Amino acid sequence: MTGPATTNEDVWLVIPVYNEAQVIADVVTEAAATFPNIVCVDDGSRDDSAARIAGTSAHLVRHPVNLGQGAAIQTGVEYARAQPGARFFVTFDADGQHRVDDVVAMIGRLRTEPVDIIVGTRFAEGRSESVPLVRRMALRTIVFLSPRTRRLGLTDAHNGLRAFNRTVADQLDLLMSGMSHASEFVTLIDRNGWRVAEQPVTILYTDYSRAKGQSLINGVNILADGIFHSTARR
């Protein structure tokens, strides 16, 4: 006997896409073997990302201009939560860094544990050694400078792999259009009282994904932007 819990038909992967034509079709194809419902938000790509997505089973939503990852995630979640039977949602990177096996574990926990949102962490079970040094420093600095992140017990709040339930999806209202949406996620978790947990995950760093990474100074700038916008939302 099969149902949504065994076929993952109640799960939607939201993939923000910006100039990922080189890898996006492979990323979608691999993920779709386990999670058939995927929406890719092409965020004003200048390459043929949209055409590559159109050749897969994923749903395609397009921004006419580049609005930033936060805006693409918000668009994707709004699209996914409007679909019949949607109960669980996952933000999943387009560059091939995230593993489907980690998503399976996160969704399993959402189904069985009293938790609303699960954030991936690279800093558990000795996994941080795989994180490039500059990236590791940036992420540690962000946590150190964010009392809210520490209070929630999050060690890797800027991890793009997140899984959450309908409660979070219905209340999600990201106002930060760019990369600072990660700080905004932390603010929303805290303000809305969402029950949060972390999941140890493995990030697959390739030459392609490393070229798109954030430097230490960019990481600090993201945090500063997050603090500013967090204050502005009060």
Kinemage of the C-alpha trace (Angstrom):
@kinemage 1
@onewidth
@group {chain A} dominant
@subgroup {mainchain}
@vectorlist {calphas} color= white
{ca met a 1} P 0.000 0.000 0.000
{ca thr a 2} L 1.331 3.392 -0.965
{ca gly a 3} L 0.347 6.925 -0.081
{ca pro a 4} L 1.772 10.444 0.111
{ca ala a 5} L 4.093 9.471 2.963
{ca thr a 6} L 5.743 6.738 0.926
{ca thr a 7} L 5.692 8.416 -2.487
{ca asn a 8} L 6.605 11.920 -1.245
{ca glu a 9} L 3.747 13.365 -3.258
{ca asp a 10} L 3.039 15.757 -0.380
{ca val a 11} L 6.582 17.201 -0.557
{ca trp a 12} L 7.631 20.098 -2.768
{ca leu a 13} L 11.232 21.027 -3.509
{ca val a 14} L 11.753 24.730 -4.196
{ca ile a 15} L 14.865 25.422 -6.255
{ca pro a 16} L 15.927 29.040 -6.892
{ca val a 17} L 17.890 29.214 -10.139
{ca tyr a 18} L 20.177 31.903 -11.501
{ca asn a 19} L 22.494 31.063 -14.401
{ca glu a 20} L 22.736 27.346 -13.582
{ca ala a 21} L 22.308 25.953 -17.108
{ca gln a 22} L 25.433 23.840 -16.724
{ca val a 23} L 24.019 21.684 -13.922
{ca ile a 24} L 20.319 22.337 -13.292
{ca ala a 25} L 18.903 19.547 -15.462
{ca asp a 26} L 21.040 16.933 -13.700
{ca val a 27} L 20.137 18.346 -10.264
{ca val a 28} L 16.404 18.205 -11.035
{ca thr a 29} L 16.548 14.756 -12.615
{ca glu a 30} L 18.348 13.255 -9.634
{ca ala a 31} L 16.032 14.862 -7.083
{ca ala a 32} L 12.866 13.986 -9.015
{ca ala a 33} L 13.618 10.280 -8.716
{ca thr a 34} L 12.723 10.610 -5.009
{ca phe a 35} L 10.696 13.828 -4.863
{ca pro a 36} L 8.450 14.141 -7.931
{ca asn a 37} L 7.152 17.618 -7.084
{ca ile a 38} L 9.737 20.282 -7.858
{ca val a 39} L 9.322 23.939 -8.710
{ca cys a 40} L 12.281 25.808 -10.152
{ca val a 41} L 12.171 29.588 -10.031
{ca asp a 42} L 14.334 30.978 -12.798
{ca asp a 43} L 15.411 34.288 -11.302
{ca gly a 44} L 16.116 36.285 -14.450
{ca ser a 45} L 18.898 34.003 -15.706
{ca arg a 46} L 20.929 35.282 -18.632
{ca asp a 47} L 21.815 31.795 -19.837
{ca asp a 48} L 19.509 28.985 -20.983
{ca ser a 49} L 18.616 27.753 -17.493
{ca ala a 50} L 14.895 28.074 -18.234
{ca ala a 51} L 15.182 25.916 -21.338
{ca arg a 52} L 17.090 23.266 -19.405
{ca ile a 53} L 14.438 23.256 -16.683
{ca ala a 54} L 11.662 23.031 -19.272
{ca gly a 55} L 13.248 19.804 -20.488
{ca thr a 56} L 12.756 18.170 -17.078
{ca ser a 57} L 9.680 17.210 -15.047
{ca ala a 58} L 9.967 20.289 -12.821
{ca his a 59} L 7.452 23.113 -12.773
{ca leu a 60} L 8.972 26.343 -14.052
{ca val a 61} L 8.236 29.828 -12.733
{ca arg a 62} L 10.175 32.773 -14.119
{ca his a 63} L 11.161 36.179 -12.798
{ca pro a 64} L 11.628 38.547 -15.745
{ca val a 65} L 14.581 40.165 -13.958
{ca asn a 66} L 16.997 38.992 -11.276
{ca leu a 67} L 15.441 39.667 -7.855
{ca gly a 68} L 17.730 37.577 -5.663
{ca gln a 69} L 17.558 34.215 -3.954
{ca gly a 70} L 15.226 35.323 -1.169
{ca ala a 71} L 12.629 36.530 -3.664
{ca ala a 72} L 12.989 33.333 -5.694
{ca ile a 73} L 12.415 31.191 -2.600
{ca gln a 74} L 9.345 33.216 -1.617
{ca thr a 75} L 7.926 32.876 -5.133
{ca gly a 76} L 8.597 29.148 -5.141
{ca val a 77} L 7.021 28.547 -1.739
{ca glu a 78} L 3.944 30.548 -2.725
{ca tyr a 79} L 3.627 28.450 -5.867
{ca ala a 80} L 4.144 25.165 -4.012
{ca arg a 81} L 1.772 25.885 -1.134
{ca ala a 82} L -1.006 26.560 -3.678
{ca gln a 83} L -0.717 23.002 -5.014
{ca pro a 84} L -3.235 20.381 -3.817
{ca gly a 85} L -1.902 18.104 -1.092
{ca ala a 86} L 1.271 20.083 -0.400
{ca arg a 87} L 2.328 19.516 3.238
{ca phe a 88} L 6.124 19.737 3.334
{ca phe a 89} L 8.522 22.100 1.600
{ca val a 90} L 12.270 22.074 0.999
{ca thr a 91} L 14.624 24.819 -0.149
{ca phe a 92} L 17.198 23.106 -2.326
{ca asp a 93} L 20.191 24.643 -4.107
{ca ala a 94} L 20.490 24.506 -7.882
{ca asp a 95} L 24.267 24.025 -8.008
{ca gly a 96} L 24.423 20.362 -6.984
{ca gln a 97} L 25.663 20.947 -3.428
{ca his a 98} L 22.717 19.326 -1.642
{ca arg a 99} L 22.099 15.604 -1.255
{ca val a 100} L 18.716 13.983 -1.756
{ca asp a 101} L 19.496 11.515 1.053
{ca asp a 102} L 19.696 14.424 3.505
{ca val a 103} L 16.285 15.654 2.377
{ca val a 104} L 14.836 12.180 2.912
{ca ala a 105} L 16.086 12.227 6.514
{ca met a 106} L 14.726 15.718 7.133
{ca ile a 107} L 11.282 14.911 5.765
{ca gly a 108} L 11.195 11.750 7.857
{ca arg a 109} L 11.765 13.825 10.961
{ca leu a 110} L 9.079 16.335 10.006
{ca arg a 111} L 6.619 13.479 9.672
{ca thr a 112} L 7.422 11.958 13.068
{ca glu a 113} L 8.808 14.661 15.385
{ca pro a 114} L 7.203 17.754 16.960
{ca val a 115} L 9.153 20.190 14.812
{ca asp a 116} L 8.124 22.784 12.217
{ca ile a 117} L 11.392 23.502 10.418
{ca ile a 118} L 14.683 21.640 10.120
{ca val a 119} L 17.832 23.455 9.047
{ca gly a 120} L 20.834 21.591 7.691
{ca thr a 121} L 24.140 21.977 9.504
{ca arg a 122} L 27.662 21.379 8.253
{ca phe a 123} L 29.011 21.563 11.800
{ca ala a 124} L 28.001 18.222 13.281
{ca glu a 125} L 29.602 14.805 13.487
{ca gly a 126} L 32.959 16.140 12.299
{ca arg a 127} L 31.581 17.197 8.924
{ca ser a 128} L 32.988 20.730 9.071
{ca glu a 129} L 36.357 19.526 7.770
{ca ser a 130} L 34.828 19.301 4.302
{ca val a 131} L 33.897 22.993 4.380
{ca pro a 132} L 36.454 25.296 2.724
{ca leu a 133} L 38.376 27.290 5.335
{ca val a 134} L 37.194 30.754 4.277
{ca arg a 135} L 33.601 29.544 4.130
{ca arg a 136} L 33.950 27.933 7.548
{ca met a 137} L 35.296 31.181 9.026
{ca ala a 138} L 32.446 33.181 7.519
{ca leu a 139} L 29.788 30.842 8.857
{ca arg a 140} L 31.322 30.717 12.333
{ca thr a 141} L 31.568 34.514 12.369
{ca ile a 142} L 27.896 34.885 11.456
{ca val a 143} L 26.840 32.632 14.337
{ca phe a 144} L 29.170 34.410 16.775
{ca leu a 145} L 27.733 37.819 15.899
{ca ser a 146} L 24.079 36.746 16.024
{ca pro a 147} L 22.616 36.342 19.546
{ca arg a 148} L 19.312 35.177 18.065
{ca thr a 149} L 21.000 32.393 16.119
{ca arg a 150} L 22.824 31.207 19.228
{ca arg a 151} L 19.677 31.394 21.345
{ca leu a 152} L 17.857 29.134 18.892
{ca gly a 153} L 20.735 26.672 19.045
{ca leu a 154} L 21.558 26.986 15.348
{ca thr a 155} L 25.119 26.352 14.231
{ca asp a 156} L 24.721 26.851 10.483
{ca ala a 157} L 21.785 29.184 9.911
{ca his a 158} L 23.028 30.142 6.439
{ca asn a 159} L 22.737 26.593 5.178
{ca gly a 160} L 20.436 26.710 2.160
{ca leu a 161} L 18.999 23.243 2.819
{ca arg a 162} L 15.839 23.628 4.898
{ca ala a 163} L 12.708 21.508 5.248
{ca phe a 164} L 9.510 22.787 6.822
{ca asn a 165} L 5.857 22.057 7.260
{ca arg a 166} L 2.678 23.810 6.175
{ca thr a 167} L 2.645 26.071 9.234
{ca val a 168} L 5.936 27.636 8.182
{ca ala a 169} L 5.022 27.769 4.494
{ca asp a 170} L 1.743 29.570 5.153
{ca gln a 171} L 3.423 32.154 7.390
{ca leu a 172} L 6.567 32.618 5.338
{ca asp a 173} L 6.936 36.205 4.171
{ca leu a 174} L 10.503 36.887 3.093
{ca leu a 175} L 11.111 40.587 2.496
{ca met a 176} L 14.837 40.339 1.795
{ca ser a 177} L 15.242 39.634 -1.870
{ca gly a 178} L 18.918 38.686 -1.832
{ca met a 179} L 21.171 36.350 0.149
{ca ser a 180} L 20.238 38.013 3.437
{ca his a 181} L 17.055 35.960 3.446
{ca ala a 182} L 18.985 33.403 5.520
{ca ser a 183} L 19.178 35.866 8.413
{ca glu a 184} L 15.517 36.637 7.896
{ca phe a 185} L 14.644 32.942 8.209
{ca val a 186} L 16.247 32.999 11.668
{ca thr a 187} L 14.235 36.093 12.609
{ca leu a 188} L 10.979 34.485 11.455
{ca ile a 189} L 11.715 31.268 13.352
{ca asp a 190} L 12.197 33.274 16.513
{ca arg a 191} L 9.270 35.655 16.109
{ca asn a 192} L 6.739 33.048 15.030
{ca gly a 193} L 7.807 30.495 17.598
{ca trp a 194} L 8.404 27.810 14.997
{ca arg a 195} L 9.834 24.661 16.522
{ca val a 196} L 13.278 24.313 14.993
{ca ala a 197} L 15.862 21.546 14.843
{ca glu a 198} L 19.088 20.927 12.949
{ca gln a 199} L 20.002 18.010 10.724
{ca pro a 200} L 23.620 17.019 10.019
{ca val a 201} L 24.096 17.246 6.257
{ca thr a 202} L 26.915 16.827 3.794
{ca ile a 203} L 27.527 19.627 1.310
{ca leu a 204} L 29.085 18.501 -1.954
{ca tyr a 205} L 31.702 21.130 -2.764
{ca thr a 206} L 32.777 21.017 -6.388
{ca asp a 207} L 34.871 23.433 -8.419
{ca tyr a 208} L 31.583 24.697 -9.857
{ca ser a 209} L 29.893 25.310 -6.490
{ca arg a 210} L 33.028 26.748 -4.850
{ca ala a 211} L 33.138 29.460 -7.505
{ca lys a 212} L 29.721 30.642 -6.298
{ca gly a 213} L 30.576 30.690 -2.560
{ca gln a 214} L 30.489 33.608 -0.125
{ca ser a 215} L 33.717 35.126 1.201
{ca leu a 216} L 34.256 36.061 4.836
{ca ile a 217} L 33.516 39.741 4.261
{ca asn a 218} L 30.375 38.877 2.295
{ca gly a 219} L 29.245 36.660 5.153
{ca val a 220} L 29.631 39.519 7.643
{ca asn a 221} L 27.830 41.865 5.249
{ca ile a 222} L 24.963 39.391 5.006
{ca leu a 223} L 24.676 39.342 8.792
{ca ala a 224} L 24.748 43.146 9.011
{ca asp a 225} L 22.050 43.384 6.360
{ca gly a 226} L 20.012 40.807 8.243
{ca ile a 227} L 20.241 42.767 11.496
{ca phe a 228} L 19.209 45.980 9.720
{ca his a 229} L 16.182 44.410 8.052
{ca ser a 230} L 15.250 42.523 11.205
{ca thr a 231} L 15.057 45.858 13.038
{ca ala a 232} L 13.078 47.355 10.181
{ca arg a 233} L 10.408 44.620 10.462
{ca arg a 234} L 9.603 45.486 14.096
